[in-house]
C-alpha cells in the first residue's frame, strides 16, 4: 500500500468515526443505555462491596466489629489486626512458599505454553495432528484423584515443593490459546526470518515471543491466580509437611482453629483488654487473614490488564 493510499484510508476512518459519534440516538436507545449502565454499575458494586466490607472491618476496632457496628465506613481506624499477624510465624513461611510457587510455577508454565503453542503451528512437526488431538483429549479425560496421587507418590513428588510446580508446567488450554494467537501473526514475518538464515529457536525467541506478549500476559494471569489460590494440592499431596503449606491451606487451618490463633497473634502476652478481645474474636481473625491472602494477587491486575484484554480477544478469533 502506497503512502497516499494509507493517508486516504486513515482519512476515511476518521470521517467514519466522526459520523458515528454524531448519530442521534432514539429514545429506545437512550432507555437501553441507561438500563445497561445502571445494571452493570450495580453488578460492579455487588462484586466490589464484599472486599470493601471485609477491609473496613479489618481496620476498625475489634469491639465494634464484634457488635456489628461496621457497615459502610470504618470506625476507630487501627492497623493492630495486621500488625498482630506478624506474630504468627508459620503464616510468613506459607506466604513465602506461595510466592515462590507462584513465580516459579507461572514462569515455567508460560515458557512451556509459549514454546509448545508455537511448535503446534508448524506443519512440518512430526505427527502434528496426532499430538494436537492428544493434547485436546487430556482436557476432557483424567485418571482421577487416587491414580494421580499414586503416580506422584511413585515419582517421589509428594511432600516436596516440586509437586506444586511439575504437574502444572504443561497446560493444554494455555497451549491452545498460544497456538491460536501465533496463527494470527502474519506468516510472512517468519518466512522473511527463514530467508535471512534464522532457525526455529531464533524466530521463537526474537519474533514470536515478543509479538505474543498479549496472550502470554493473559496466561500469566491465569497461571498466577491459579497458583496463588491453589489449595487442594497442598491439602492432599503435602499433608505431612506443614512447612510446605500454601497460604490458602494455612488459611483453611486458621479458620478451623481461629480461637487458638488469637493467642498466637497476641504472642501470648497480656495487652490492652479491648485489643486482646478484638484479636480473640473469630470474625476479626477471619477477615484479617482473608485480606492478607487477597490483596497481593489483586495488585497484579492493574499492570497486566491491557495485555489481558487484548490477549483474550485476539486469542479467541479462530480455533
N, C-alpha and C positions, 0 to 999 in steps of 0.2 A: 504494500500500500504506500502510495506516494505521500509526501508531506501535505500537499494540497487536499488530497482525499481525506487524510487524517483530520485536518483542520475542519473540513466540511462536516465530517461525521460528528466531531465534538460540538460544532455549532448546532447541528440538528438535535443532538441530545440535550443541549441547553435549552433550545426552543421548546422541545417536548416537555422538559421539566417545568419550564415557566408556564406552559399551557395547563399542565396537570395541577399545578399549585393554585391556579385561579379558577378552577372548576367550582361552580356554585353547587353546594350540597342541598339536596331535598330535605324536607322535614323528617322523612323516614330515616335518611342517613344520619341526621343530627341526633334523633332519638336513639338510633342504634349505637352511635359513638358514645353518647352519654351513658347508656346502659353498659356498654363494653368497658369503658374506663371505670365506672363505678364497681362493676363486678370484679374486675381484675385488681382494682385498688383494695377492695375488701378482702379478696383472696390473698393478696400480698401481706396485708396486715395480720390476717389469721395465721400466716406462716411465720411472721417475724415475732408476734407478740409472745408466744411461749418462751423463746430465747430471752426476750426482754424481761419477761416476768421472772424467770429464774435468775437473771443477772441482778435485778434490783433487790431481790431477796438475799443474794449473797453479800451485797454491800450495805445492807441495813442491819440495825441492831437485832441480835438474836431473839431478845424477849418480844420484840414487836412482830417478828416473823412467827413466833410461837402463837401469838394472839391472833394472827391472820390480819394484821393491820396494814400490811403492804399490798397495795393493789396496782396503782399506776405510777407512783413516784416513790423513790427510796426515802427512808427516814432515818435520821441519826446515822449518816453515812460512816462506815468504817471498813477498813481492809483487814480487820483482825481474822476473818474467816480464811482469807488467802494466806496470811502470814502464818496462821496455825498449821496450814497444810505442810509447811516446811519441816515440821517436827515428825512427819511420817516418812521414815527413811525409805521403806520399800516402794513408796509411790514414785520417788525420783528414779529408783532403779528401773521400774516399769516404764517410766517416761523415757528414759534413755534407750531401753530395749525397743520401744515403739518407734522412736525417732530413727534409730539406726536401721531397723527393719524397713521403715517407710522409704528412707533414702536409698538403701542398697537394693531392696526388692523392686522398687519402682524403676530405678536406673537400669537394672538388668532386664526387666520386663520390656521397657521401652526400646532398648537396643535390640533385643531379640525379635520383638514385633516389627521393628523397622526393617531389619535385615531379612527376616522371613517373608514379610509382606512384599518387599522388593523382588526377592527371588521367585515368588509365586507369579509375578508378572512376566517372567521370562519364558517364552515359548520353547526355547531350547533346553529347559530344565528337564532332567531325566524323570520320565513318568509324572509330569507336572499335574495332569488331570487327576491321576490316582491320589497323589499326596494331598492335593487340594480337597478332594472329596473326603478323604480320610480325616483331614483336619476338621471339616464341617461336621462329620458324623460324631466326633468327640463332644460336640456341643449338645447333642441330644441324648447320648447314652453314657453312663458311667457305671462302674462296678458296684458302687455303694460305699457306705462308711466303713464297714468292717473290713472288706478287702483292701480298701485304701489304707486303713490303719496297719493291717498286717504287712502290706507292701512297704510302707515307710519304716515299719519296725524292722523288717528284714534288711532294709537298706541302711539301717543304723542311724536314721534321721530323727527318731522320736527322742524327746528330752534333749534336743540340741537346738541351737539357734537357727540352723540351716533348714529346719523343717518349715520355717516361715518363708524362706527365700526360694529354694529349688522348685517346689511344686508349682509355684506361680510364675516362673520365668516365661513359659510358653502359654500364651493366652490366645486361643483360636479366634475369639471375637475381635480382639485388637488387631490380630494379623489380617483379618478380612477387611477391617477398616483401613489399615495402611495400604493393602493391596488395591482397594477401590480408589483411594486417593492418588496413589502413584500412577494408576492407569489414566487419571485425568491430566497428568503432566504431559505436555506435547512430546511426542516420541522423537521429533526432530532434534531436540536438545541432546538426547542421549546418542543419536546417530552421529551428530557432529563431534561429540566427545570420542566416539569409537574411531572416527576418521582421523582424529588427532593422536590416536595411539593409546587412549585411556582404556583400562580394563574395567571389569565389573566392580571391583572394590574401590577403585579410584572414582568411578562415576557415582557409586553409592555415597562415598564419603564427601566428595566435593560438590555434587549436584543434587542427588535425590534427597539426602539428609537435610541440607539447608532449605530446599523447596518444600519439604514436608513438615515444616515447623507447626503449622496449624493442627494437623492431625496428630502429630507427636505430642503436642501440648494437651490435646484432648485426652489421649490415652494416658498421659501422665497424671491428669486429674483423676481419671478412673482408677488408676493403679494406686495413687497416693491415698485417696479416700478409702479404697478397699483395704489397704494395709493398715491404715490408721484405725479404722473401725473394726478390724478383724478381732474376733472373739472365740469362735468355735475351735479353730486350730490350736490356740493356746490352751483352751479348756481340755481338749481331747489328747493332743499329742505331747503336751508338756505339763501334764497334771502333777507329775512328781518332781518338777523343777521350778519351785516358786521364784527363783532368781531370774527365770526366763518368762515370767508372766507379762503379757502385754498390758497396756494401760486400760483397755476395755475389760480384760479379765480381772485386773485388780479392782476396777470399779465395781464389777459384779461381786467380788469378795467383800468389798467395803459396804456395799448396800445391804448385804446379808448379815453384816456384823457392825452396823453403824453405831450401836450403843457402846461397843468396846472401842471403836475408833475415836470416840470423843475423848477418852482418856489419853490416847496416843497423840492426838492433835494438841492437847494441852501439856504434853511432855511429862505427865504425871505430877505436875506441880500445882500448888494451890494458888490461884489468882483471884482476880475480881469475881465476885459471886455471880454477877449478871453475865459476864463474859463466859464463865465456865458453864453456866446454864444454857447459854446460846450454843456453845460448842457441843454440848451433850445432846442437843436437840437433833433428832434423826433427820428431820426435814431440812434443816440448815446444812447439815453434813452432805446430804444427798444433792442439794442444789449446788453447793460449792464444788464437789467432785465432778458433777456433770459439766459445769462451766470450764473447769480445768481441762477436761478431755475434749471439749467442743471448740474452744477459742483457737488453738493452734491451727487446726485444719481449715477453719474459716478464713484465716489470713492468707491462704494460698490462692483463693479465687480471684481477688482483685487483680493479681499480677498475671493470671492466666486467662481471664475472661475473653479478651479479644481473640486470642488464638482458639479458645474453646468453641466460641460461636461459629467462627469460620470453618473450623475443622469438622464440626457436626454437620454443617450444611454441605460442604464440598465432599465429605466422605460418604454421604448418603445419596449422591446423584445417581449412581448406577451400581449394579451388583455384579 
